[in-house]
Amino acid sequence: MSSSMDKLEQVVTGWAQISVHPHRFGGREFRYSQAELGHIHADGTVDVPFSPSLHDALLDERLAEQHRWVPNSGWVSFRIRNPQDLQHALWLLRLSYLRYALKSTAQPDDLLRQQDAEWHFGPRFVSLLSRFKSAAALTPVTPL
C-alpha cells in the first residue's frame, strides 16, 4: 500500500496551498492553508470531511462510505485497494480541495468549469460545490 500512499501524497502536495503533516491517528494529513481536506492511513483508508450536502450526495451515490469511527460527523471513508481506487481517492480529495479553493479565487465559475472538465464531478457535485464560491465573487461590481 505504500506506493499508493506515496503516489497520492505526491499528487495532492502538487496542488496549490497544500501542505502535508503527520496525522494524529497515524498516516498523512493534507491541509489547504490550515484546514484539513483529508488524510490517508497506512492501510490505504482515506478519510475526508465534507459539508452535509456533499457528504450525503457521496453516500447516496455510493462514492464513499460513512466514516468508520465517527459515522455521523460529515466525514467519509474510502479504501484504496487498486490503481482505480487511487484515482477515486484523489477525486474525493480534489472535491474537498475545491470547497476551499472556490472561496479564495476571484473567478470561481471559471475554476469550477475547468475542474469539472478535468475531474468529471458531474452536475450534482458542481451544483453542490457552487455553494462554496467566495462572497466577493458573488457580489456584483458596480462601475464607477
N, C-alpha and C positions, 0 to 999 in steps of 0.2 A: 504494500500500500504506500510505501514511502515515495515511490516515483510519482504516483498520482498526487500526493500531498505536495511534493516539490513542484510539479507542473502547475498545480492550482495556485500555489504561492507565487510562482514566477509570473503567471498571467495577472493575478489580482494586484500584485505590487507594481505592475506596469501601468495601472490606471492612475490618473491624476489625483493627487491629495490622499493617496492611500499609504498607510504605514502598517507594519506587521509587528506584533508583540506576542510574548508568551501568554497563553490563556490561563486563567486562574484554575481551571479544572483540567489542564493539560491541553496540548495541541497549540495551534497558532491562531491568533485573533487578528482580524483585519479591521482597521479603523479609517473612516473618512473624517479627517480632522480629528476630533475627539470622540465621535460617535462610532460605536461598533456596528459594522454592517454584517458581521457574521464571523464564525470561526470553524476550524476543522480539527477533529480529534484524530489521534493516532490510528484508530480503527477505520478511518475513512468517512466517519459521520460528519456531515456539515450541518451546523445549526445556524439559522438565520432569523433575525427579528423582523416582523412586518407590522404594518398598521392592521387593524381588524379587517378592513375590507380586502386588502391584499392577502392576508392570512387565510380568510375564508374562501376566497377565489382559488387559491392554490390547493386547499384541501378539497374543495368542490370538484376541481378538475384533476384531482389525484396527481398533482405535480410535486407534492411534498406530503409528509406525514406530520401528525401532531408531534411536538417536541416530546421526547421520551420521558423526561423528568418533570417538566412543567407544562402539561398539555394545554392549559387554558390561558397561556401567557402572551400569545401573539407570536411566539417562536415556532418555527417549523424545523423538521429534521429531514435529511436526505442522505442516504448511504451510497458512497462511491464503491462500485464493485467491478466496473469495467470502463474502457475508454469512453463509451457513450454516456455513462453516468458522470464522468468527469465533465463533459460538455454541459450536462444538465446542471451540475453543481455550480459551474461558472455562470450559467444563465440565471440561477437563483440569486447568486451574489451580485450579478450585474443589475438585476431588478431592485435589489436592496440599495445598491450604489446610486441608482438613479433617483431614489427618494431624496437623497442629499444633493446630488449634482443639479437637479432641476431647481432647487431652492437658491442655488448660488450662481446661476447663469442669467445673463440679460436676455438670452434668446432660447427660452425653454422649449418653444414649439419646434424650432429647428433641431435642437438637441434630441428631443423625443422622436421626431420623424427619422432622424439619422440613426438613432439607436434601435428603433423598431426595424428599420431596413436591415441592420446588421445582425440583431439578436432575435428577431421574429417573435416579439412579445404578443402580437395579435390585438385585435380591437378591444377586448375586455380589459387586458392589462394596460394598454395605452390609455384607455379612459380612466382607469384607477390611478395610474401614475400622473395624469394631468392634474390631479388634485394637489400635487406637491410643487406646483410652479410657484416661484417666488412672488410675494405680494407686489414687489416693484415691477415685475414683468406683467402683472395683471392690471396695473394702473395705467390708464391711457395718458399719453404725453400731450399736454396742451401746447400748441405752437405759440411762440411769442409774438 
